């Protein structure tokens, strides 16, 4: 499943209560175990 790439993750992390902000390899991701459609990446 492809993730959205957005400039700001502020709206992405508030879309669902299961969303978590994670840093991986210098990139910021929003992941959601319960609903993987909410995945997003910044930059």
C-alpha positions in Angstrom: 0.0 0.0 0.0 1.5 3.3 -1.0 1.7 6.1 1.5 0.8 9.7 1.0 3.7 12.2 0.8 2.8 15.5 2.3 4.5 18.7 3.4 2.9 18.8 6.9 1.9 15.7 9.0 -0.3 17.8 11.3 -3.5 16.8 9.7 -2.3 13.3 9.0 -1.6 12.5 12.6 -5.0 13.8 13.9 -7.0 11.8 11.3 -7.3 8.8 13.6 -6.6 8.0 17.2 -4.4 5.1 16.3 -2.0 7.2 14.3 1.6 7.3 15.5 4.4 9.6 14.4 7.7 7.7 13.8 11.1 8.7 12.6 12.9 6.2 10.3 16.1 6.9 8.3 15.8 10.6 8.8 12.2 10.7 7.4 9.1 11.3 9.4 6.2 8.8 9.0 2.7 8.5 10.3 1.8 4.8 10.7 -1.5 3.2 11.8 -1.6 -0.5 12.7 -5.4 -0.7 12.8 -6.0 1.2 9.5 -3.0 1.1 7.2 -4.7 3.4 4.7 -3.7 6.3 7.0 0.0 5.9 6.3 1.8 9.1 5.4 5.4 10.4 4.9 6.8 13.9 5.1 9.3 15.2 2.6 
